[in-house]
């Protein structure tokens, strides 16, 4: 990968640090939300309580994702 100034040095670890943090943040938020929705859909199918458990799972997953993202960002800086 060549740089703009013509250097043919390989990228260092610092070059990728920002992209790694963004990827970690995305997964830290997305996985709890998906797990919360999945658990909510499962509970709704067993209790036949259409959107209630799914919405609760979504909100819990969102809260867990935001908390995880806060912890990740606060520990990075």
CNS distance restraints for C-alpha pairs under 8 A (distance, minus, plus):
assign (resid   1 and name CA) (resid   8 and name CA) 6.75 0.50 0.50
assign (resid   1 and name CA) (resid   9 and name CA) 7.55 0.50 0.50
assign (resid   1 and name CA) (resid  10 and name CA) 6.36 0.50 0.50
assign (resid   1 and name CA) (resid  11 and name CA) 7.37 0.50 0.50
assign (resid   2 and name CA) (resid   6 and name CA) 6.41 0.50 0.50
assign (resid   2 and name CA) (resid   7 and name CA) 6.03 0.50 0.50
assign (resid   2 and name CA) (resid   8 and name CA) 4.84 0.50 0.50
assign (resid   2 and name CA) (resid   9 and name CA) 6.87 0.50 0.50
assign (resid   2 and name CA) (resid  10 and name CA) 7.62 0.50 0.50
assign (resid   3 and name CA) (resid   7 and name CA) 5.49 0.50 0.50
assign (resid   3 and name CA) (resid   8 and name CA) 6.55 0.50 0.50
assign (resid   3 and name CA) (resid   9 and name CA) 7.65 0.50 0.50
assign (resid  11 and name CA) (resid  15 and name CA) 5.99 0.50 0.50
assign (resid  11 and name CA) (resid  16 and name CA) 7.68 0.50 0.50
assign (resid  12 and name CA) (resid  16 and name CA) 7.15 0.50 0.50
assign (resid  13 and name CA) (resid  17 and name CA) 6.37 0.50 0.50
assign (resid  14 and name CA) (resid  18 and name CA) 7.81 0.50 0.50
assign (resid  16 and name CA) (resid  20 and name CA) 6.19 0.50 0.50
assign (resid  17 and name CA) (resid  21 and name CA) 6.22 0.50 0.50
assign (resid  18 and name CA) (resid  22 and name CA) 6.32 0.50 0.50
assign (resid  19 and name CA) (resid  23 and name CA) 6.21 0.50 0.50
assign (resid  20 and name CA) (resid  24 and name CA) 6.15 0.50 0.50
assign (resid  21 and name CA) (resid  25 and name CA) 6.09 0.50 0.50
assign (resid  22 and name CA) (resid  26 and name CA) 6.19 0.50 0.50
assign (resid  23 and name CA) (resid  27 and name CA) 6.29 0.50 0.50
assign (resid  24 and name CA) (resid  28 and name CA) 5.87 0.50 0.50
assign (resid  25 and name CA) (resid  29 and name CA) 6.23 0.50 0.50
assign (resid  25 and name CA) (resid  69 and name CA) 5.77 0.50 0.50
assign (resid  25 and name CA) (resid  72 and name CA) 7.41 0.50 0.50
assign (resid  26 and name CA) (resid  30 and name CA) 5.92 0.50 0.50
assign (resid  27 and name CA) (resid  31 and name CA) 5.69 0.50 0.50
assign (resid  28 and name CA) (resid  32 and name CA) 7.10 0.50 0.50
assign (resid  28 and name CA) (resid  65 and name CA) 5.75 0.50 0.50
assign (resid  28 and name CA) (resid  68 and name CA) 6.12 0.50 0.50
assign (resid  28 and name CA) (resid  69 and name CA) 6.01 0.50 0.50
assign (resid  29 and name CA) (resid  33 and name CA) 6.63 0.50 0.50
assign (resid  29 and name CA) (resid  62 and name CA) 7.04 0.50 0.50
assign (resid  29 and name CA) (resid  64 and name CA) 7.66 0.50 0.50
assign (resid  29 and name CA) (resid  65 and name CA) 3.99 0.50 0.50
assign (resid  29 and name CA) (resid  66 and name CA) 6.23 0.50 0.50
assign (resid  29 and name CA) (resid  68 and name CA) 7.16 0.50 0.50
assign (resid  29 and name CA) (resid  69 and name CA) 6.51 0.50 0.50
assign (resid  30 and name CA) (resid  34 and name CA) 6.18 0.50 0.50
assign (resid  30 and name CA) (resid  65 and name CA) 6.94 0.50 0.50
assign (resid  31 and name CA) (resid  35 and name CA) 6.09 0.50 0.50
assign (resid  31 and name CA) (resid  65 and name CA) 7.61 0.50 0.50
assign (resid  32 and name CA) (resid  36 and name CA) 5.94 0.50 0.50
assign (resid  32 and name CA) (resid  61 and name CA) 4.61 0.50 0.50
assign (resid  32 and name CA) (resid  62 and name CA) 6.82 0.50 0.50
assign (resid  32 and name CA) (resid  64 and name CA) 6.30 0.50 0.50
assign (resid  32 and name CA) (resid  65 and name CA) 5.61 0.50 0.50
assign (resid  33 and name CA) (resid  37 and name CA) 6.18 0.50 0.50
assign (resid  33 and name CA) (resid  57 and name CA) 7.67 0.50 0.50
assign (resid  33 and name CA) (resid  58 and name CA) 5.76 0.50 0.50
assign (resid  33 and name CA) (resid  59 and name CA) 7.85 0.50 0.50
assign (resid  33 and name CA) (resid  60 and name CA) 7.64 0.50 0.50
assign (resid  33 and name CA) (resid  61 and name CA) 4.07 0.50 0.50
assign (resid  33 and name CA) (resid  62 and name CA) 5.32 0.50 0.50
assign (resid  33 and name CA) (resid  64 and name CA) 7.87 0.50 0.50
assign (resid  33 and name CA) (resid  65 and name CA) 6.75 0.50 0.50
assign (resid  34 and name CA) (resid  38 and name CA) 6.02 0.50 0.50
assign (resid  34 and name CA) (resid  58 and name CA) 7.71 0.50 0.50
assign (resid  34 and name CA) (resid  61 and name CA) 7.23 0.50 0.50
assign (resid  35 and name CA) (resid  39 and name CA) 6.03 0.50 0.50
assign (resid  35 and name CA) (resid  57 and name CA) 7.89 0.50 0.50
assign (resid  35 and name CA) (resid  61 and name CA) 6.87 0.50 0.50
assign (resid  36 and name CA) (resid  40 and name CA) 6.01 0.50 0.50
assign (resid  36 and name CA) (resid  54 and name CA) 7.44 0.50 0.50
assign (resid  36 and name CA) (resid  56 and name CA) 7.90 0.50 0.50
assign (resid  36 and name CA) (resid  57 and name CA) 4.10 0.50 0.50
assign (resid  36 and name CA) (resid  58 and name CA) 5.19 0.50 0.50
assign (resid  36 and name CA) (resid  59 and name CA) 7.72 0.50 0.50
assign (resid  36 and name CA) (resid  60 and name CA) 6.46 0.50 0.50
assign (resid  36 and name CA) (resid  61 and name CA) 4.74 0.50 0.50
assign (resid  37 and name CA) (resid  41 and name CA) 6.06 0.50 0.50
assign (resid  37 and name CA) (resid  54 and name CA) 5.39 0.50 0.50
assign (resid  37 and name CA) (resid  55 and name CA) 7.40 0.50 0.50
assign (resid  37 and name CA) (resid  57 and name CA) 5.16 0.50 0.50
assign (resid  37 and name CA) (resid  58 and name CA) 5.09 0.50 0.50
assign (resid  37 and name CA) (resid  61 and name CA) 7.45 0.50 0.50
assign (resid  38 and name CA) (resid  42 and name CA) 6.19 0.50 0.50
assign (resid  38 and name CA) (resid  54 and name CA) 7.59 0.50 0.50
assign (resid  38 and name CA) (resid  57 and name CA) 7.73 0.50 0.50
assign (resid  39 and name CA) (resid  43 and name CA) 6.18 0.50 0.50
assign (resid  39 and name CA) (resid  54 and name CA) 7.34 0.50 0.50
assign (resid  39 and name CA) (resid  57 and name CA) 6.48 0.50 0.50
assign (resid  40 and name CA) (resid  44 and name CA) 5.99 0.50 0.50
assign (resid  40 and name CA) (resid  52 and name CA) 7.88 0.50 0.50
assign (resid  40 and name CA) (resid  53 and name CA) 4.53 0.50 0.50
assign (resid  40 and name CA) (resid  54 and name CA) 3.80 0.50 0.50
assign (resid  40 and name CA) (resid  55 and name CA) 7.08 0.50 0.50
assign (resid  40 and name CA) (resid  56 and name CA) 6.93 0.50 0.50
assign (resid  40 and name CA) (resid  57 and name CA) 4.90 0.50 0.50
assign (resid  40 and name CA) (resid  58 and name CA) 7.48 0.50 0.50
assign (resid  41 and name CA) (resid  45 and name CA) 6.09 0.50 0.50
assign (resid  41 and name CA) (resid  53 and name CA) 6.84 0.50 0.50
assign (resid  41 and name CA) (resid  54 and name CA) 5.28 0.50 0.50
assign (resid  42 and name CA) (resid  46 and name CA) 6.40 0.50 0.50
assign (resid  43 and name CA) (resid  47 and name CA) 6.02 0.50 0.50
assign (resid  43 and name CA) (resid  48 and name CA) 7.94 0.50 0.50
assign (resid  43 and name CA) (resid  53 and name CA) 6.31 0.50 0.50
assign (resid  43 and name CA) (resid  54 and name CA) 7.83 0.50 0.50
assign (resid  44 and name CA) (resid  48 and name CA) 5.14 0.50 0.50
assign (resid  44 and name CA) (resid  49 and name CA) 4.91 0.50 0.50
assign (resid  44 and name CA) (resid  50 and name CA) 5.44 0.50 0.50
assign (resid  44 and name CA) (resid  51 and name CA) 6.97 0.50 0.50
assign (resid  44 and name CA) (resid  52 and name CA) 7.25 0.50 0.50
assign (resid  44 and name CA) (resid  53 and name CA) 5.71 0.50 0.50
assign (resid  44 and name CA) (resid  54 and name CA) 6.81 0.50 0.50
assign (resid  45 and name CA) (resid  49 and name CA) 7.22 0.50 0.50
assign (resid  45 and name CA) (resid  50 and name CA) 7.37 0.50 0.50
assign (resid  49 and name CA) (resid  53 and name CA) 7.07 0.50 0.50
assign (resid  50 and name CA) (resid  54 and name CA) 7.74 0.50 0.50
assign (resid  51 and name CA) (resid  55 and name CA) 6.06 0.50 0.50
assign (resid  52 and name CA) (resid  56 and name CA) 6.31 0.50 0.50
assign (resid  53 and name CA) (resid  57 and name CA) 5.92 0.50 0.50
assign (resid  54 and name CA) (resid  58 and name CA) 6.04 0.50 0.50
assign (resid  55 and name CA) (resid  59 and name CA) 6.18 0.50 0.50
assign (resid  56 and name CA) (resid  60 and name CA) 6.11 0.50 0.50
assign (resid  57 and name CA) (resid  61 and name CA) 5.91 0.50 0.50
assign (resid  58 and name CA) (resid  62 and name CA) 6.00 0.50 0.50
assign (resid  59 and name CA) (resid  63 and name CA) 6.11 0.50 0.50
assign (resid  60 and name CA) (resid  64 and name CA) 6.11 0.50 0.50
assign (resid  61 and name CA) (resid  65 and name CA) 5.98 0.50 0.50
assign (resid  62 and name CA) (resid  66 and name CA) 6.11 0.50 0.50
assign (resid  63 and name CA) (resid  67 and name CA) 6.11 0.50 0.50
assign (resid  64 and name CA) (resid  68 and name CA) 6.02 0.50 0.50
assign (resid  65 and name CA) (resid  69 and name CA) 6.05 0.50 0.50
assign (resid  66 and name CA) (resid  70 and name CA) 6.09 0.50 0.50
assign (resid  67 and name CA) (resid  71 and name CA) 6.25 0.50 0.50
assign (resid  68 and name CA) (resid  72 and name CA) 6.10 0.50 0.50
assign (resid  69 and name CA) (resid  73 and name CA) 6.07 0.50 0.50
assign (resid  70 and name CA) (resid  74 and name CA) 5.94 0.50 0.50
assign (resid  71 and name CA) (resid  75 and name CA) 6.03 0.50 0.50
assign (resid  72 and name CA) (resid  76 and name CA) 6.24 0.50 0.50
assign (resid  73 and name CA) (resid  77 and name CA) 6.66 0.50 0.50
